[in-house]
Amino acid sequence: MEEPDSRNTPAMASSRNTPFPPPAEVAETTPPVDDSETIAPLPDGGGGGGDPLPPAAGRKRRRRKKQFPGMVPTACLRVLRPSSARSASVVYNEKLLDELIQMQINDAGPRRRGRGRPPSSSLRLARELDVEALIAMAVGFPIDSLTEEEIEANVVPVMGGVAQSNYIVVRNHILARWRSNPSVWVTEAHAMESIRSEHRAIVSTAYAFLLDHGFINFGLASAVIAAPRRRPPSLPAPTVLVVGAGVAGLAAARHLLSLGFKVAILEGRGRPGGRVFTKKMECCASSTTPGVVAAADLGGSVLTGINGNPFGVLARQLGFPLHKIRDLCPLYLPDGRPVDTVIDSHLEAAFNQLLDKVCKLRQAVIDELRSVDFSLGTALEAFRRAYGFANSSEERMLLNWHLANLEYANAAPLSDLSMVYWDQDDPYEMGGDHCFIPGGNGHFIRALAENIPIFYGRTVTRIQYGCDGVMVYANGQVFRGDMALCTVSLGVLKKGCIEFVPELPQQKQEAIKRLGFGLLNKVLMLFPHDFWGGGIDTFGHLTEDPSDRGEFFLFYSYSSVSGGPLLVALVAGEAAIKFENTSPIKHVERVLGVLRGIFAPKGIEVPEPLQVICTRWGSDKFTYGSYSYVAVGSSGDDYDILAESVGDGRVFFAGEATNRRYPATMHGALLSGFREAANIARVARRRSTIPVMDKVDVMEDPLNLDYLFQTPDFSFGSFSVLYDPYSSGPDSTSLVQVGFGDKNLGSASLFLYCLIPKKIVMDLAEIADDDNRLSVLYRSFGTKLVGRNGLGSAGESLVARIKVARTANLKT
């Protein structure tokens, strides 16, 4: 999940991350040719034909510049701060935004150049408001309107007008203030320092919204972790069972704990992170080679756009450096010769014009036909033929490289991508550089998972929900909670690995079928030394066979960030699918052949790799793919449908495939976790206002286990014990409850039980540390902890005897 489009060359008319389609899919009819526009002719070979086109924005994704007139009307600001003179309109400028964000990253204030007259207070205020608005926009807020979440939260009494404008100014100010130093906990009092006291209510509303939805005071800074938990929406605190310990699940769990909930994560793997997985590759020293080691990201590895990116905040809080992926990306022909830069520039410009043609065609489709969609690959091939574009062998190879790069951006063959909606998320793309985290993204995962109660090896197969709560079935155990959050991949949902009872609504089932879930694979190679040189982060390789265009088409050098000479080859599109059915030995032979074809003509020897890993994300039973894309017949609406809760707020959904604005990215997964935590809190608050007489309570028994263990007979560490009231010998049976999680975080939200003799209870009490106790309990006594429903007849009989005794005591 989440790789950037490789090179900074002409901006592709919008692309996301990359895979590719079978070139065989071609339109039967040619779309009409617009004579007013022609595809730029390519120069003759040899680098001679005409001046090269100027370099374009970047092969990340073309960012569409948009104007936002009058960001916030001046008249509406006067009630909050002194009046200010403002320009008629403010134009979004990405370079300015980059500078502003960089200024924040460096903790540097704006510098005034020269010795001229200082700006007036009204002008300074206007500038401050513009800066704060730009920062809010980088985070994802519209410039002069409310988000759907803000509307749903009723942040203003009346839409539009002065009240809304005032709220936006305050919201932007609080957000910008915290972003200037995310290592501290910003309070309402801090926000009020620059807002008039009569507007405290607006500050309270904006602050509560930003805090609830994870826009401020989130992350892993010590001040954030040490902050006291908020009061739960109801008592006792609701329990949320999170399915999956990927980025979305970890983010949601951590945020829910801060909001006062009890939380437990059920994870099928033996590790957290899901599709974000950093693996240590190493080779011990020998008589011929030195010892080398590298941290390899097998899944998501790139922060795609650092401006506004929450992972940028986490990196700053944790003191992680960011490595900007350098723009230079040379391309090589199959025989090892470098591609002529002039031909490359002209062809890429022409390729972008093809994409522009497709954009115009799809606008006509939307305007005239409304419901017609076909593949992006069909449209591109039709226009290529109509304009006679890329007919020579080298031109076609170059074109196929660009198509492979486009397929990599979307994790799908172009023949599967919706021509109309494939780039629907483009307007929301995070700005700024694409970056690596030295040492891998596993740093983030370990930090996010710390002190969160996660039960590994629990593969969820059934989620049952109703008006009185949820039951989640995993590995023969049943976990009960008030609500569940499902964060599994779209691939798992498509496979039907989890049974939902009742079935998911038909609309959601259809959205799961329509959306695409694509594939990207990697060959990660640890070499004895960095033979390719450290001056570049990427280089590309062209193929003669269009059906193999995505095989090893792009290489990433991780030698500057992984700790060792690590080179990664990407496999996209149809090649990624075929990759999983071929022996890894053949993959290694082929990729070494490609590398030797590139470097041997330069007199550089390519050594044998010391260790190689070939990923197979499509065969992984916990993902069945890499990341989502908009397939033919689908649209951005399907992301929203996938994000909707079911069962009147009992089962919620998060993950990159539920985030319409930021799908297929790590930050999209993280933000979806924050979003659903806020939604869960909102539903829990609403439910807490329902009169008690109208509630359906599955715990009607006043002497349930939670109540009984409020006054245990004996306790030590996380262990609580209830003795058999009618037997006091050392061999008498005791009921033991074990709580999991950091109680300081309020995460001891899940309890497991066992039945053991009283004498073993005494032995356990003598052992230091809960981990040691659990180890002895399992290894020495062979006792396994179970859920409430796993106690069996012996356990139920003991519970019944304890209740009888407690009831008798109450009566007396």
DOGURO-714730 format. One line per field, with one value per residue (C-alpha): residue in three letters; x, y negated, z negated. Coordinates in steps of 0.05 Angstrom, whole numbers. Example, Ala and Ser with C-alpha at 12.3 -4.5 7.8 and 13.67 -1.06 7.14 Angstrom:
# residues 2
aa: [ALA; SER];
px: [246; 273];
py: [90; 21];
pz: [-156; -143];
//
This chain:
# residues 812
aa: [MET; GLU; GLU; PRO; ASP; SER; ARG; ASN; THR; PRO; ALA; MET; ALA; SER; SER; ARG; ASN; THR; PRO; PHE; PRO; PRO; PRO; ALA; GLU; VAL; ALA; GLU; THR; THR; PRO; PRO; VAL; ASP; ASP; SER; GLU; THR; ILE; ALA; PRO; LEU; PRO; ASP; GLY; GLY; GLY; GLY; GLY; GLY; ASP; PRO; LEU; PRO; PRO; ALA; ALA; GLY; ARG; LYS; ARG; ARG; ARG; ARG; LYS; LYS; GLN; PHE; PRO; GLY; MET; VAL; PRO; THR; ALA; CYS; LEU; ARG; VAL; LEU; ARG; PRO; SER; SER; ALA; ARG; SER; ALA; SER; VAL; VAL; TYR; ASN; GLU; LYS; LEU; LEU; ASP; GLU; LEU; ILE; GLN; MET; GLN; ILE; ASN; ASP; ALA; GLY; PRO; ARG; ARG; ARG; GLY; ARG; GLY; ARG; PRO; PRO; SER; SER; SER; LEU; ARG; LEU; ALA; ARG; GLU; LEU; ASP; VAL; GLU; ALA; LEU; ILE; ALA; MET; ALA; VAL; GLY; PHE; PRO; ILE; ASP; SER; LEU; THR; GLU; GLU; GLU; ILE; GLU; ALA; ASN; VAL; VAL; PRO; VAL; MET; GLY; GLY; VAL; ALA; GLN; SER; ASN; TYR; ILE; VAL; VAL; ARG; ASN; HIS; ILE; LEU; ALA; ARG; TRP; ARG; SER; ASN; PRO; SER; VAL; TRP; VAL; THR; GLU; ALA; HIS; ALA; MET; GLU; SER; ILE; ARG; SER; GLU; HIS; ARG; ALA; ILE; VAL; SER; THR; ALA; TYR; ALA; PHE; LEU; LEU; ASP; HIS; GLY; PHE; ILE; ASN; PHE; GLY; LEU; ALA; SER; ALA; VAL; ILE; ALA; ALA; PRO; ARG; ARG; ARG; PRO; PRO; SER; LEU; PRO; ALA; PRO; THR; VAL; LEU; VAL; VAL; GLY; ALA; GLY; VAL; ALA; GLY; LEU; ALA; ALA; ALA; ARG; HIS; LEU; LEU; SER; LEU; GLY; PHE; LYS; VAL; ALA; ILE; LEU; GLU; GLY; ARG; GLY; ARG; PRO; GLY; GLY; ARG; VAL; PHE; THR; LYS; LYS; MET; GLU; CYS; CYS; ALA; SER; SER; THR; THR; PRO; GLY; VAL; VAL; ALA; ALA; ALA; ASP; LEU; GLY; GLY; SER; VAL; LEU; THR; GLY; ILE; ASN; GLY; ASN; PRO; PHE; GLY; VAL; LEU; ALA; ARG; GLN; LEU; GLY; PHE; PRO; LEU; HIS; LYS; ILE; ARG; ASP; LEU; CYS; PRO; LEU; TYR; LEU; PRO; ASP; GLY; ARG; PRO; VAL; ASP; THR; VAL; ILE; ASP; SER; HIS; LEU; GLU; ALA; ALA; PHE; ASN; GLN; LEU; LEU; ASP; LYS; VAL; CYS; LYS; LEU; ARG; GLN; ALA; VAL; ILE; ASP; GLU; LEU; ARG; SER; VAL; ASP; PHE; SER; LEU; GLY; THR; ALA; LEU; GLU; ALA; PHE; ARG; ARG; ALA; TYR; GLY; PHE; ALA; ASN; SER; SER; GLU; GLU; ARG; MET; LEU; LEU; ASN; TRP; HIS; LEU; ALA; ASN; LEU; GLU; TYR; ALA; ASN; ALA; ALA; PRO; LEU; SER; ASP; LEU; SER; MET; VAL; TYR; TRP; ASP; GLN; ASP; ASP; PRO; TYR; GLU; MET; GLY; GLY; ASP; HIS; CYS; PHE; ILE; PRO; GLY; GLY; ASN; GLY; HIS; PHE; ILE; ARG; ALA; LEU; ALA; GLU; ASN; ILE; PRO; ILE; PHE; TYR; GLY; ARG; THR; VAL; THR; ARG; ILE; GLN; TYR; GLY; CYS; ASP; GLY; VAL; MET; VAL; TYR; ALA; ASN; GLY; GLN; VAL; PHE; ARG; GLY; ASP; MET; ALA; LEU; CYS; THR; VAL; SER; LEU; GLY; VAL; LEU; LYS; LYS; GLY; CYS; ILE; GLU; PHE; VAL; PRO; GLU; LEU; PRO; GLN; GLN; LYS; GLN; GLU; ALA; ILE; LYS; ARG; LEU; GLY; PHE; GLY; LEU; LEU; ASN; LYS; VAL; LEU; MET; LEU; PHE; PRO; HIS; ASP; PHE; TRP; GLY; GLY; GLY; ILE; ASP; THR; PHE; GLY; HIS; LEU; THR; GLU; ASP; PRO; SER; ASP; ARG; GLY; GLU; PHE; PHE; LEU; PHE; TYR; SER; TYR; SER; SER; VAL; SER; GLY; GLY; PRO; LEU; LEU; VAL; ALA; LEU; VAL; ALA; GLY; GLU; ALA; ALA; ILE; LYS; PHE; GLU; ASN; THR; SER; PRO; ILE; LYS; HIS; VAL; GLU; ARG; VAL; LEU; GLY; VAL; LEU; ARG; GLY; ILE; PHE; ALA; PRO; LYS; GLY; ILE; GLU; VAL; PRO; GLU; PRO; LEU; GLN; VAL; ILE; CYS; THR; ARG; TRP; GLY; SER; ASP; LYS; PHE; THR; TYR; GLY; SER; TYR; SER; TYR; VAL; ALA; VAL; GLY; SER; SER; GLY; ASP; ASP; TYR; ASP; ILE; LEU; ALA; GLU; SER; VAL; GLY; ASP; GLY; ARG; VAL; PHE; PHE; ALA; GLY; GLU; ALA; THR; ASN; ARG; ARG; TYR; PRO; ALA; THR; MET; HIS; GLY; ALA; LEU; LEU; SER; GLY; PHE; ARG; GLU; ALA; ALA; ASN; ILE; ALA; ARG; VAL; ALA; ARG; ARG; ARG; SER; THR; ILE; PRO; VAL; MET; ASP; LYS; VAL; ASP; VAL; MET; GLU; ASP; PRO; LEU; ASN; LEU; ASP; TYR; LEU; PHE; GLN; THR; PRO; ASP; PHE; SER; PHE; GLY; SER; PHE; SER; VAL; LEU; TYR; ASP; PRO; TYR; SER; SER; GLY; PRO; ASP; SER; THR; SER; LEU; VAL; GLN; VAL; GLY; PHE; GLY; ASP; LYS; ASN; LEU; GLY; SER; ALA; SER; LEU; PHE; LEU; TYR; CYS; LEU; ILE; PRO; LYS; LYS; ILE; VAL; MET; ASP; LEU; ALA; GLU; ILE; ALA; ASP; ASP; ASP; ASN; ARG; LEU; SER; VAL; LEU; TYR; ARG; SER; PHE; GLY; THR; LYS; LEU; VAL; GLY; ARG; ASN; GLY; LEU; GLY; SER; ALA; GLY; GLU; SER; LEU; VAL; ALA; ARG; ILE; LYS; VAL; ALA; ARG; THR; ALA; ASN; LEU; LYS; THR];
px: [0; 24; 80; 91; 90; 162; 192; 188; 177; 116; 56; 9; -60; -74; -50; -49; 0; 17; -3; -22; -71; -69; -55; -100; -162; -174; -235; -272; -288; -244; -268; -275; -211; -209; -171; -159; -110; -56; -9; 61; 105; 164; 234; 278; 323; 391; 369; 365; 294; 278; 283; 263; 200; 208; 206; 137; 112; 125; 106; 72; 3; -14; -40; -96; -88; -153; -173; -209; -237; -242; -220; -260; -299; -268; -334; -345; -278; -288; -327; -268; -207; -192; -214; -165; -157; -157; -148; -207; -184; -130; -101; -79; -4; 29; 98; 75; 42; 106; 144; 93; 94; 169; 172; 129; 172; 234; 199; 217; 176; 168; 227; 218; 269; 298; 291; 227; 167; 136; 67; 6; -30; -88; -42; -6; -73; -94; -29; -38; -109; -85; -29; -78; -127; -73; -52; -124; -131; -68; -100; -162; -211; -247; -227; -294; -344; -355; -339; -394; -369; -374; -445; -464; -434; -477; -417; -457; -531; -543; -506; -472; -465; -424; -430; -400; -345; -326; -325; -279; -230; -228; -222; -164; -130; -133; -110; -51; -31; -25; 9; 63; 85; 50; 93; 50; -22; -60; -118; -179; -143; -87; -137; -171; -106; -119; -195; -242; -274; -345; -331; -313; -371; -344; -276; -306; -344; -286; -238; -284; -294; -220; -204; -259; -240; -165; -144; -106; -72; -64; -3; 55; 86; 98; 50; -5; 6; 8; -57; -114; -168; -232; -295; -329; -395; -431; -418; -394; -349; -371; -328; -305; -276; -229; -218; -149; -85; -66; -55; -130; -143; -85; -104; -176; -159; -111; -160; -218; -177; -165; -240; -253; -273; -252; -217; -188; -159; -166; -111; -102; -28; 26; 46; 14; 16; -23; 2; 55; 111; 185; 228; 301; 345; 416; 476; 530; 602; 645; 716; 694; 638; 626; 564; 506; 437; 379; 307; 261; 189; 152; 88; 73; 139; 129; 97; 61; 61; 85; 45; -14; 3; -10; 50; 92; 65; 81; 152; 162; 136; 181; 242; 245; 282; 250; 287; 260; 256; 300; 270; 323; 300; 340; 307; 343; 327; 327; 399; 422; 427; 399; 336; 348; 323; 294; 253; 232; 209; 171; 137; 116; 87; 49; 27; -1; -39; -70; -94; -122; -161; -189; -209; -248; -281; -303; -332; -375; -394; -414; -452; -488; -492; -491; -485; -436; -366; -311; -237; -183; -140; -192; -196; -120; -109; -165; -135; -65; -89; -129; -69; -17; 22; 83; 89; 164; 193; 228; 168; 122; 170; 171; 96; 89; 135; 89; 29; 62; 77; 4; -17; 31; -3; -70; -51; -91; -86; -111; -163; -195; -194; -256; -244; -292; -272; -203; -172; -231; -186; -137; -163; -148; -77; -28; 22; 96; 152; 147; 190; 221; 228; 299; 294; 225; 153; 156; 179; 109; 75; 114; 99; 25; 17; 52; 7; -53; -88; -79; -97; -54; -71; -146; -173; -243; -294; -360; -388; -458; -493; -560; -593; -558; -486; -438; -406; -342; -321; -247; -211; -266; -274; -330; -315; -372; -374; -419; -393; -344; -298; -279; -214; -198; -176; -225; -194; -216; -287; -289; -269; -325; -277; -321; -394; -437; -501; -548; -519; -491; -541; -546; -519; -455; -448; -453; -402; -353; -362; -355; -293; -227; -173; -107; -38; 34; 92; 165; 232; 275; 349; 405; 473; 544; 552; 516; 539; 486; 512; 480; 464; 394; 334; 300; 315; 271; 275; 237; 214; 201; 142; 82; 52; 113; 117; 104; 157; 216; 199; 221; 276; 280; 347; 339; 414; 408; 351; 351; 420; 448; 454; 381; 351; 277; 246; 172; 124; 58; -4; -13; 59; 43; -12; 32; 88; 53; 50; 123; 182; 221; 285; 262; 245; 314; 346; 304; 315; 390; 390; 356; 407; 467; 438; 438; 504; 549; 556; 582; 635; 599; 594; 528; 542; 497; 449; 460; 386; 323; 249; 193; 126; 60; 7; -47; -38; -36; -99; -102; -102; -113; -82; -47; -94; -159; -176; -238; -257; -301; -372; -350; -341; -319; -388; -370; -316; -368; -416; -361; -349; -422; -438; -490; -537; -558; -487; -463; -412; -366; -315; -246; -186; -158; -215; -265; -230; -256; -205; -142; -151; -92; -48; -22; -47; -116; -119; -96; -147; -203; -187; -192; -257; -290; -268; -304; -365; -366; -362; -419; -464; -446; -465; -530; -545; -530; -588; -639; -683; -662; -731; -723; -655; -646; -593; -560; -534; -600; -570; -550; -498; -460; -385; -366; -405; -378; -306; -315; -303; -257; -235; -162; -124; -53; -27; -80; -107; -172; -197; -265; -262; -314; -356; -374; -303; -241; -188; -124; -153; -219; -234; -224; -248; -192; -202; -142; -146; -104; -76; -44; -90; -60; -87; -153; -142; -155; -219; -218; -219; -205; -218; -194; -210; -151; -142; -134; -62; -41; -71; -25; 35; 20; 14; 86; 112; 133; 104; 41; 78; 116; 51; 17; 78; 77; 2; 7; 73; 75; 2; -24; -80; -109; -149; -218; -274; -336; -373; -315; -318; -360; -407; -357; -347; -421; -434; -381; -409; -479; -454; -418; -482; -523; -474; -470; -546; -552; -501; -540; -604; -571];
py: [0; -69; -77; -142; -151; -145; -204; -279; -289; -319; -315; -260; -287; -255; -189; -155; -100; -49; 19; 35; 68; 116; 75; 121; 83; 32; -8; 19; -52; -112; -174; -237; -275; -348; -383; -443; -403; -356; -311; -342; -308; -268; -287; -241; -194; -216; -274; -325; -343; -408; -439; -394; -412; -444; -395; -387; -382; -310; -239; -234; -256; -321; -367; -410; -481; -512; -583; -596; -667; -707; -649; -680; -745; -803; -829; -764; -768; -833; -803; -759; -802; -873; -890; -877; -897; -835; -823; -805; -734; -686; -637; -569; -566; -500; -528; -578; -522; -480; -539; -550; -477; -475; -536; -500; -437; -479; -516; -581; -643; -684; -729; -800; -821; -890; -949; -978; -999; -941; -919; -946; -904; -893; -869; -822; -794; -783; -746; -704; -685; -666; -622; -588; -576; -545; -499; -478; -465; -422; -380; -371; -425; -466; -538; -572; -518; -462; -389; -337; -316; -388; -394; -329; -353; -417; -462; -523; -538; -563; -545; -603; -675; -706; -648; -598; -645; -659; -584; -571; -625; -596; -525; -543; -581; -523; -474; -517; -531; -457; -440; -492; -447; -380; -356; -396; -389; -450; -470; -514; -566; -568; -581; -635; -674; -707; -704; -753; -725; -735; -681; -627; -585; -582; -563; -508; -480; -482; -454; -396; -378; -379; -338; -286; -276; -270; -334; -360; -329; -262; -220; -195; -255; -246; -303; -269; -201; -230; -269; -244; -203; -239; -219; -161; -176; -131; -89; -36; -55; -22; 34; 33; 94; 75; 127; 119; 87; 51; -24; -39; 8; -18; -91; -79; -39; -92; -148; -110; -98; -173; -184; -139; -74; -3; 28; 93; 111; 180; 193; 256; 247; 253; 180; 112; 68; 107; 84; 41; 90; 75; 138; 142; 170; 189; 231; 248; 231; 284; 290; 260; 211; 163; 169; 126; 111; 70; 53; 71; 47; 105; 65; -9; -47; -118; -178; -206; -281; -307; -371; -359; -286; -258; -212; -274; -296; -228; -231; -299; -278; -217; -254; -211; -244; -246; -228; -265; -219; -253; -271; -242; -177; -154; -104; -48; -10; 66; 66; 22; -43; -104; -133; -198; -253; -295; -237; -221; -292; -299; -231; -244; -311; -277; -223; -275; -305; -237; -237; -307; -281; -226; -278; -316; -253; -232; -300; -290; -221; -250; -308; -270; -197; -200; -126; -102; -79; -40; -27; -79; -31; -28; -104; -115; -63; -92; -162; -136; -104; -164; -211; -161; -170; -128; -85; -70; -14; -60; -106; -47; -21; -90; -94; -26; -48; -107; -61; -14; -73; -92; -21; -21; -84; -49; 23; 47; 59; -1; 46; 50; -24; -67; -118; -166; -161; -129; -193; -218; -230; -275; -341; -319; -295; -313; -365; -367; -317; -242; -215; -153; -141; -116; -47; -34; -47; 8; -48; -78; -11; 7; -61; -59; 11; -2; 9; 26; 92; 135; 209; 240; 304; 288; 296; 267; 309; 280; 214; 218; 154; 132; 79; 103; 106; 148; 216; 229; 301; 318; 384; 417; 359; 309; 237; 192; 117; 57; 41; 70; 35; 77; 54; 115; 103; 97; 161; 199; 170; 190; 262; 266; 289; 258; 276; 218; 235; 205; 199; 131; 86; 100; 31; 45; 115; 85; 31; 85; 121; 58; 28; 57; 85; 88; 116; 92; 138; 127; 163; 138; 153; 144; 138; 139; 66; 9; 22; -25; -86; -130; -191; -169; -139; -110; -85; -53; 4; 11; 76; 97; 142; 98; 155; 152; 76; 76; 128; 95; 30; -12; -4; -39; -48; -43; -45; -115; -98; -23; -17; 27; 37; 53; 49; 61; 78; 65; 110; 79; 92; 159; 176; 171; 223; 271; 259; 297; 361; 363; 391; 338; 368; 348; 278; 269; 294; 247; 185; 198; 204; 136; 104; 134; 110; 39; 38; 86; 36; -14; 35; 46; 117; 137; 186; 241; 217; 240; 246; 238; 231; 237; 211; 245; 198; 227; 295; 268; 293; 230; 182; 215; 156; 89; 30; 6; -27; -52; 3; -3; -14; -39; -110; -149; -139; -66; -87; -126; -67; -22; -70; -70; -35; 19; 45; -24; -41; 28; 46; -7; -3; -34; -25; -57; -29; -68; -135; -170; -226; -187; -115; -69; -107; -96; -164; -147; -86; -126; -181; -131; -103; -172; -184; -121; -132; -198; -166; -112; -165; -204; -142; -123; -192; -189; -120; -143; -193; -138; -127; -66; -35; -35; -1; 72; 97; 164; 160; 162; 205; 156; 207; 213; 228; 154; 141; 202; 184; 113; 145; 204; 251; 241; 199; 188; 152; 160; 223; 224; 287; 312; 373; 428; 405; 476; 506; 477; 530; 520; 563; 525; 492; 417; 372; 326; 264; 233; 162; 141; 73; 13; -10; -79; -82; -53; 5; 63; 71; 144; 199; 273; 328; 396; 447; 469; 498; 450; 473; 453; 384; 378; 400; 348; 293; 306; 295; 225; 193; 212; 237; 288; 309; 321; 360; 405; 413; 439; 476; 505; 518; 524; 475; 433; 369; 367; 318; 314; 366; 415; 433; 495; 529; 530; 456; 440; 484; 446; 379; 401; 421; 354; 317; 357; 341; 267; 261; 293; 244; 186; 209; 214];
pz: [0; 18; 66; 104; 179; 194; 228; 228; 302; 338; 294; 313; 321; 256; 232; 166; 148; 205; 238; 312; 362; 419; 482; 521; 499; 553; 573; 633; 656; 656; 618; 659; 670; 648; 703; 660; 617; 639; 602; 601; 654; 629; 651; 692; 654; 632; 589; 645; 663; 631; 562; 505; 469; 401; 343; 314; 243; 227; 241; 174; 194; 227; 175; 201; 180; 157; 138; 74; 80; 17; -29; -86; -76; -111; -139; -176; -212; -248; -305; -322; -311; -290; -220; -165; -93; -49; 24; 67; 75; 53; 102; 77; 88; 75; 72; 19; -19; -16; -44; -99; -120; -117; -160; -211; -207; -221; -278; -244; -241; -177; -164; -141; -90; -83; -129; -102; -140; -180; -157; -193; -245; -198; -143; -191; -213; -141; -128; -190; -169; -100; -128; -176; -120; -76; -133; -144; -70; -70; -125; -83; -103; -49; -48; -58; -76; -126; -119; -121; -190; -215; -187; -221; -286; -283; -295; -275; -288; -217; -154; -119; -141; -197; -246; -197; -176; -248; -263; -203; -226; -296; -272; -226; -282; -331; -278; -256; -327; -344; -278; -293; -351; -353; -411; -460; -482; -459; -504; -496; -539; -488; -433; -472; -478; -411; -408; -442; -505; -479; -427; -477; -454; -383; -409; -452; -393; -345; -396; -414; -341; -324; -386; -376; -303; -314; -279; -340; -400; -366; -358; -398; -432; -506; -522; -481; -512; -583; -573; -617; -583; -569; -605; -569; -534; -583; -645; -646; -588; -522; -495; -423; -389; -332; -278; -249; -276; -213; -210; -212; -270; -311; -299; -317; -380; -405; -392; -424; -487; -492; -485; -545; -512; -528; -469; -446; -378; -347; -296; -254; -243; -296; -286; -279; -217; -164; -96; -129; -147; -157; -156; -176; -121; -140; -121; -171; -155; -121; -96; -30; -47; -104; -146; -121; -147; -121; -141; -83; -75; -43; -38; -46; -44; -19; -52; 10; -2; -68; -73; -120; -124; -194; -187; -180; -247; -278; -248; -278; -346; -348; -320; -257; -199; -131; -68; -7; 54; 105; 172; 218; 250; 311; 358; 394; 457; 458; 485; 428; 466; 430; 460; 497; 450; 507; 534; 463; 449; 515; 508; 437; 456; 512; 464; 417; 476; 488; 416; 426; 485; 442; 390; 443; 468; 399; 386; 448; 422; 354; 385; 440; 422; 347; 333; 386; 365; 398; 384; 383; 424; 480; 484; 484; 538; 581; 577; 590; 654; 674; 668; 695; 630; 610; 672; 671; 628; 578; 572; 558; 504; 472; 476; 444; 388; 374; 376; 327; 281; 285; 269; 209; 184; 184; 168; 229; 304; 344; 374; 305; 287; 294; 349; 314; 241; 237; 210; 169; 108; 145; 119; 47; 56; 2; 26; 15; 25; 24; -31; -62; -137; -151; -182; -152; -171; -223; -270; -265; -274; -337; -367; -350; -378; -444; -504; -461; -479; -417; -413; -359; -323; -326; -256; -256; -217; -241; -266; -295; -314; -342; -384; -447; -422; -380; -383; -345; -332; -325; -332; -372; -419; -424; -443; -465; -459; -450; -381; -330; -281; -220; -188; -145; -73; -16; 11; -51; -45; 28; 11; -40; -94; -149; -157; -179; -217; -194; -124; -104; -69; 6; 23; -16; 14; 84; 68; 44; 111; 154; 123; 147; 103; 140; 134; 130; 115; 99; 105; 47; 56; 5; 40; 13; 35; 69; 141; 171; 135; 82; 125; 144; 110; 171; 242; 294; 344; 411; 441; 513; 496; 477; 437; 390; 385; 310; 293; 258; 293; 234; 182; 114; 80; 5; -11; -40; -88; -102; -135; -80; -4; 10; 80; 93; 160; 170; 208; 229; 271; 305; 288; 214; 223; 262; 212; 157; 199; 217; 177; 137; 166; 236; 212; 183; 248; 290; 247; 244; 319; 324; 276; 312; 378; 350; 313; 352; 410; 359; 335; 269; 243; 211; 154; 130; 77; 6; -10; 32; 13; 64; 39; 56; 29; 74; 40; -31; -65; -108; -50; 18; 53; 42; 46; 76; 141; 178; 226; 288; 263; 195; 169; 108; 79; 66; 18; -22; -21; -46; -104; -127; -193; -198; -251; -276; -297; -319; -265; -235; -178; -169; -124; -61; -19; -61; -50; 12; 9; -7; 17; 28; -21; -92; -113; -84; -130; -190; -179; -169; -238; -269; -231; -256; -327; -324; -293; -347; -401; -369; -366; -437; -463; -425; -453; -524; -519; -505; -567; -606; -598; -523; -523; -510; -557; -547; -618; -655; -710; -766; -789; -724; -724; -719; -782; -819; -803; -830; -898; -885; -941; -921; -870; -847; -785; -731; -764; -803; -838; -862; -908; -913; -972; -991; -989; -1022; -1012; -971; -915; -911; -844; -836; -780; -755; -713; -676; -648; -589; -571; -603; -658; -654; -584; -606; -559; -608; -569; -554; -605; -598; -649; -673; -727; -770; -840; -897; -911; -840; -853; -913; -871; -817; -869; -889; -819; -798; -735; -698; -637; -679; -712; -645; -621; -682; -678; -607; -605; -675; -687; -616; -629; -572; -582; -551; -540; -583; -542; -544; -617; -605; -652; -709; -704; -699; -760; -800; -778; -799; -868; -877; -857; -907; -962; -944; -940; -1010; -1037; -1007; -1040; -1108];
//
